[in-house]
Amino acid sequence: MGLMITETAFARLLQLDECWEVLAAEYEGEPAPGRFTILVRETAALWRKQRCPVPTCGAERIVCHDHVETRSWRHLDAFGKPTQVVCAPPRGRCVACHKVWRIPVPWEGEGKHFTKDFEAFALTLMREMPMKRAGEILGEQDTRLWRMLFAHVAEARRRLDLSEVVSLGVDEMSSRKGHHYLSVFADLVARRVLFATEGKDHTTFERFCEDLLAHNGHPKAITQVAIDLSAAYQKGIRENLANAKVVFDPFHVSALVSEAVDEIRRREMRMGSQETQAALKGSVYLFRKNPENLTPSQEEALSELDLKHLATGVAYTVRLELRDIYQRAGSLEKARYRLENWVRWARAKCERWAEALAPLAKAVTTIERHLEGILAHWKGELSTAFMEGLNSVFSAVKRKARGFRCPEYMTAMLYFVAGKLSLPSYPSH
């Protein structure tokens, strides 16, 4: 009676129906590490429910042909002990057309080495921590967990429907040290990553369009694309997204000027007078941060600087004015008026300071050349907030994929973290 209770308990744990039965639940103690082994086999009821998988046949008379080699699947720990399911999966044969195929076992996950329940738990851990740490907690090799993740992501993306995608954001992500980049395409309405591919040239848009068509979407349905000021991305849009209007992402426009301020500060530190160098010493974060994010000590340090007589201070003032335009220019007309005035005002300062503000002059010229795309930010309802937050997403992806920085690993983790995929990729019990 005790054995029957044990078998029944494990059958319930595996959520088996009448087609499968637990033969035995064995516990292996010392000297081996303690673990449960659940032995499962099919019942006669399985064959009554089978149909021939050949579309032109579909016969109902299916018999057991043979069994494949016995194998095991890692399951969730039972009673605090590692647990595995062991079974020799049967192969069915159609009496009508003689088709032979392996009958899928109901507990097998996408990764083939684990049960569905174990994979669901593993995926939960992998969302919250680096893969290596998840492997340590689960007692599994991270390479096996990666294979499982690849299988789930591939299956979930196979079922992806992109027919309603109309607004895109595109950004680049450094996948590892050196010039190794991924171009990431995101749906700005659904706020999810759609596609990622190696490189950051115009051909990345060709690959995106191929993937879009494969998932019921269409390039001509895209009406807006938010990007940085990359000439390669602009070319990709012209050649592949005929109906899309370019919107230059405010985050990258602001970053362009911020980088110019940083370069001017470094120049002044190298080439300025001793007095200037002393004033700017330790000031790097004063000019990178926005005023409301400064600590009290940083506010005091910034107030003591003579910004009007420092090239860095002048460039910083120009940056803050651009930021104010993005914050306060609520309409397209007001934004156009203020941006055009900002360009004239900033250029005048650059001419007055000549070489000292050369990096800023270059940024101002770039903004003027792309003014219409920048102003498109104030047209319609397109929000690029998701693109602004992608930097933190990229950082999370790198942490989770630590030690596995190849493009395919980074891409799979990016889909997993920010793709809003239906995972686990199999139906619930």
C-alpha positions in Angstrom: 0.0 0.0 0.0 2.9 2.3 0.9 4.4 1.9 -2.6 1.1 2.6 -4.3 0.8 5.8 -2.3 4.3 6.9 -3.4 3.6 6.1 -7.0 0.3 8.0 -6.9 2.0 11.0 -5.3 4.6 11.2 -8.0 2.1 10.7 -10.8 0.3 13.8 -9.4 3.5 15.7 -9.2 4.1 15.0 -12.9 0.4 15.7 -13.7 0.1 12.4 -15.7 -3.2 11.3 -17.3 -4.4 7.8 -17.9 -2.0 7.3 -20.8 1.0 7.1 -18.5 1.8 5.4 -15.2 4.5 5.5 -12.5 6.0 2.1 -12.2 8.2 3.0 -9.2 9.7 5.8 -7.3 13.2 4.9 -6.1 15.4 6.7 -3.6 19.1 6.4 -4.0 20.8 7.3 -0.7 24.4 6.9 0.3 27.1 6.6 -1.0 25.6 8.3 -4.0 24.0 11.8 -3.5 20.5 11.3 -2.4 17.9 11.6 -5.2 14.6 10.3 -6.4 14.2 8.4 -9.7 10.7 8.2 -11.1 10.2 5.3 -13.5 7.4 6.0 -16.0 5.9 4.0 -18.9 2.9 4.3 -21.2 -0.5 2.5 -20.7 -2.8 0.9 -23.2 -4.9 4.1 -23.1 -2.1 5.9 -25.0 -2.7 4.0 -28.2 -6.4 4.5 -28.2 -5.8 8.3 -28.3 -3.2 8.3 -31.0 -3.8 9.4 -34.7 -1.4 9.0 -37.6 0.6 12.3 -38.0 0.7 11.9 -41.8 -1.8 14.6 -43.2 -3.0 12.3 -46.0 -3.6 9.4 -43.7 -4.9 10.4 -40.2 -5.7 6.7 -39.4 -6.8 5.8 -35.8 -5.3 2.3 -35.7 -2.0 2.9 -34.0 0.1 0.2 -32.3 3.3 0.2 -30.3 6.2 -0.4 -32.7 9.0 -0.5 -30.1 10.7 1.7 -27.5 13.7 4.0 -28.0 16.7 4.0 -25.6 15.9 4.8 -22.0 16.6 8.3 -21.0 16.2 10.7 -18.1 14.8 14.2 -17.5 15.7 16.5 -14.6 12.6 17.4 -12.6 11.9 19.8 -9.7 13.3 18.6 -6.4 10.9 16.3 -4.5 11.0 16.5 -0.7 14.2 18.5 -0.9 16.0 15.9 -3.0 17.1 16.1 -6.7 14.6 14.2 -8.8 14.7 12.7 -12.3 12.1 11.1 -14.5 13.2 7.9 -16.4 11.4 6.4 -19.3 11.9 4.5 -22.6 9.7 6.6 -24.9 7.5 4.4 -27.2 7.4 4.6 -30.9 4.0 4.2 -32.6 3.2 2.6 -36.0 0.3 3.3 -38.2 -1.4 0.1 -39.3 -2.7 1.8 -42.5 0.4 3.6 -43.9 3.1 2.0 -41.7 4.4 5.4 -40.6 6.7 5.0 -37.5 7.3 7.9 -35.1 8.4 8.6 -31.5 5.5 9.4 -29.2 6.2 12.7 -27.3 6.3 12.4 -23.6 4.1 15.0 -21.9 6.6 16.1 -19.3 9.4 16.9 -21.7 10.4 20.6 -22.0 11.9 22.4 -24.9 15.4 21.7 -23.8 14.9 18.0 -24.0 17.0 17.3 -20.9 14.5 18.8 -18.4 10.8 18.5 -17.5 8.5 21.4 -18.2 8.1 22.2 -14.5 11.9 22.3 -14.0 12.2 24.6 -17.0 9.6 26.9 -15.8 11.5 27.3 -12.5 14.8 27.6 -14.3 13.4 30.4 -16.5 12.2 32.3 -13.4 15.7 32.2 -11.9 17.3 33.2 -15.2 15.2 36.3 -15.4 16.4 37.5 -12.0 20.2 36.7 -12.0 23.2 35.8 -14.2 23.1 32.5 -15.9 26.1 31.2 -14.0 24.4 31.9 -10.7 21.2 30.3 -11.8 23.2 27.2 -12.7 24.8 27.1 -9.3 21.4 27.2 -7.6 19.9 24.6 -9.9 22.9 22.3 -9.8 23.1 22.4 -13.6 25.8 23.3 -16.1 25.1 26.8 -17.6 25.8 25.4 -21.1 22.7 23.1 -20.7 20.6 26.0 -19.4 21.7 28.1 -22.4 20.6 25.3 -24.8 17.2 25.2 -23.0 16.9 29.0 -23.2 17.7 29.0 -27.0 15.0 26.4 -27.6 12.4 28.3 -25.7 13.2 31.7 -27.3 13.3 30.1 -30.8 9.9 28.5 -30.3 8.3 31.6 -28.7 9.6 33.8 -31.6 8.3 31.2 -34.2 4.8 32.0 -32.9 5.4 35.7 -32.7 2.9 37.9 -34.6 4.2 41.4 -35.7 1.2 42.3 -37.9 0.4 45.4 -35.7 3.9 46.9 -35.6 3.9 50.5 -36.9 6.4 52.5 -34.8 10.0 51.4 -34.4 13.0 52.5 -32.3 16.4 51.4 -33.4 19.6 51.6 -31.3 23.0 50.0 -31.2 24.3 47.8 -28.4 28.0 47.0 -27.7 28.1 43.2 -27.3 31.7 43.0 -26.2 34.9 45.0 -26.1 36.1 46.3 -29.5 33.9 47.2 -32.4 31.3 44.5 -31.9 27.7 45.8 -32.0 24.2 44.6 -32.2 21.5 46.7 -33.8 18.3 46.4 -31.7 14.8 47.0 -33.2 12.0 47.8 -30.7 8.2 48.3 -30.9 7.7 51.7 -29.3 4.0 51.1 -28.8 4.2 47.7 -27.2 7.5 48.6 -25.6 9.3 45.4 -26.5 12.4 44.3 -28.4 11.4 42.8 -31.7 14.7 41.9 -33.4 18.5 42.1 -32.9 21.2 41.5 -35.4 25.0 41.8 -35.5 26.4 45.1 -36.9 25.2 48.7 -37.1 25.2 49.4 -40.9 22.3 49.9 -43.3 22.1 46.1 -44.0 20.7 45.5 -40.5 17.4 47.0 -41.8 17.3 44.4 -44.6 17.6 41.6 -42.0 14.9 43.2 -39.8 12.5 43.4 -42.8 13.0 39.8 -43.6 12.2 38.8 -40.0 9.2 41.2 -40.0 7.8 39.5 -43.1 8.3 36.1 -41.5 6.1 37.1 -38.6 3.1 38.5 -40.4 4.4 42.1 -40.4 5.2 44.3 -43.4 7.9 47.0 -44.0 5.3 49.3 -45.6 3.2 49.3 -42.4 6.0 51.1 -40.5 5.1 54.8 -40.3 7.7 56.1 -37.8 11.3 55.1 -36.8 13.1 56.7 -33.9 16.9 56.5 -34.3 20.1 58.3 -33.4 21.8 60.5 -35.9 23.5 57.5 -37.7 23.9 58.0 -41.5 23.9 54.2 -41.9 20.5 53.9 -40.1 19.1 56.7 -42.2 20.1 54.9 -45.4 18.6 51.6 -44.1 15.3 53.4 -43.6 15.3 55.0 -47.0 16.0 51.7 -48.7 13.7 49.4 -46.7 11.0 51.3 -45.0 9.4 53.4 -47.7 6.5 54.8 -45.7 8.5 55.6 -42.5 9.2 59.1 -41.2 12.5 59.5 -39.3 12.3 60.8 -35.7 15.6 61.5 -34.1 15.5 60.2 -30.6 15.8 63.0 -28.0 18.1 60.9 -25.9 20.7 60.6 -28.6 20.4 64.3 -29.6 21.0 65.3 -26.0 23.8 62.7 -25.8 25.5 64.2 -28.8 25.8 67.6 -27.0 26.7 66.0 -23.7 29.6 64.2 -25.4 30.8 67.5 -26.9 30.8 69.0 -23.4 32.8 66.1 -22.1 35.4 66.4 -24.9 35.7 70.2 -24.3 36.3 69.5 -20.5 39.0 67.0 -21.3 40.7 69.5 -23.7 40.6 72.2 -21.1 42.2 69.9 -18.6 45.0 69.1 -21.0 45.6 72.5 -22.6 44.2 75.1 -20.2 46.1 77.3 -17.8 47.1 75.9 -14.3 44.2 78.0 -12.8 41.7 76.4 -15.3 43.0 72.9 -14.7 42.8 73.4 -10.9 39.2 74.7 -11.2 38.1 71.7 -13.4 39.9 69.0 -11.3 37.4 66.4 -10.2 34.6 68.1 -12.1 33.7 65.3 -14.5 30.4 64.4 -12.9 29.4 68.0 -12.3 28.9 68.5 -16.1 27.6 65.0 -16.9 24.8 65.2 -14.4 21.6 67.3 -14.7 21.3 70.0 -12.0 18.6 68.2 -10.0 20.7 65.1 -9.7 23.7 66.8 -8.1 24.6 66.1 -4.5 24.7 69.0 -2.1 28.5 69.0 -2.3 28.5 68.9 -6.1 26.0 71.8 -6.2 28.3 73.8 -4.1 31.3 72.9 -6.2 29.5 73.9 -9.4 28.3 77.2 -8.0 32.0 78.1 -7.2 33.0 77.8 -10.8 33.1 80.8 -13.1 31.2 79.1 -15.9 31.2 82.2 -18.2 35.0 82.2 -18.4 35.4 78.4 -18.9 34.8 76.8 -22.3 33.4 73.8 -20.5 31.0 76.1 -18.6 29.8 77.8 -21.8 29.2 74.4 -23.5 27.4 73.1 -20.3 25.1 76.2 -20.5 24.3 75.3 -24.1 23.5 71.7 -23.2 21.1 72.8 -20.4 19.3 75.1 -22.8 18.7 72.2 -25.2 17.4 70.1 -22.4 15.0 72.9 -21.4 13.6 72.9 -25.0 12.9 69.2 -24.8 11.2 69.6 -21.4 9.2 72.8 -22.0 8.5 73.2 -25.7 5.1 71.5 -25.8 4.1 72.2 -29.4 5.8 71.7 -32.8 5.7 75.5 -33.5 7.3 76.4 -30.2 9.9 73.7 -30.6 10.8 74.9 -34.1 11.1 78.5 -32.9 13.3 77.6 -29.9 15.5 75.1 -31.7 16.2 77.5 -34.6 17.1 80.2 -32.0 19.2 77.7 -30.1 21.2 76.8 -33.2 22.0 80.5 -33.9 22.8 81.3 -30.3 25.0 78.2 -29.9 26.8 78.9 -33.2 27.6 82.5 -32.1 29.2 81.2 -28.9 31.2 78.6 -30.9 32.5 81.3 -33.2 33.5 83.5 -30.3 35.4 80.7 -28.6 36.7 79.3 -31.8 38.8 76.1 -31.4 38.0 75.8 -27.7 34.3 74.9 -28.6 35.1 73.0 -31.8 33.4 69.8 -30.6 30.3 71.7 -29.7 30.3 73.5 -33.1 30.4 70.1 -34.8 27.4 68.9 -32.7 25.4 72.1 -33.5 26.0 71.6 -37.2 24.8 68.0 -37.0 21.7 69.1 -35.2 21.0 71.9 -37.7 21.4 69.4 -40.6 18.9 67.0 -39.0 16.5 69.6 -37.7 13.3 68.2 -39.4 13.9 64.8 -38.0 14.6 66.2 -34.6 11.4 68.3 -34.7 9.4 65.1 -35.7 9.6 64.3 -32.0 6.9 66.8 -31.4 4.6 65.4 -34.2 2.0 62.8 -33.3 2.0 60.6 -30.2 5.3 58.7 -30.7 7.1 58.2 -27.4 10.8 57.2 -27.4 10.9 56.7 -23.6 11.4 52.9 -24.1 14.5 53.6 -26.3 15.9 55.9 -23.6 15.6 53.0 -21.1 17.3 50.5 -23.3 20.7 51.3 -21.8 19.7 49.8 -18.5 18.2 46.8 -20.4 21.6 46.4 -22.2 23.4 46.4 -18.9 21.0 43.8 -17.5 21.5 41.6 -20.5 25.3 41.8 -20.3 25.2 40.8 -16.6 22.9 37.8 -17.3 25.1 36.7 -20.2 28.4 37.2 -18.4 31.0 34.8 -19.9 28.8 34.3 -23.1 29.2 37.5 -25.1 28.9 36.0 -28.6 26.1 37.7 -30.6 23.8 34.7 -30.5 23.9 34.5 -26.7 23.4 38.2 -26.3 20.5 38.2 -28.8 18.8 35.3 -27.1 19.1 36.9 -23.6 17.9 40.2 -25.1 14.7 38.6 -26.4 14.3 36.8 -23.1 14.7 39.9 -21.0 12.9 42.5 -23.1 11.0 40.8 -25.9 7.8 40.1 -23.9 7.8 36.6 -25.3 5.4 34.0 -24.1 7.7 31.9 -21.9 7.7 29.1 -21.1 6.9 28.4 -24.8 4.6 25.4 -24.2 1.0 25.4 -23.1 0.3 25.1 -19.4 -1.0 21.8 -18.1 
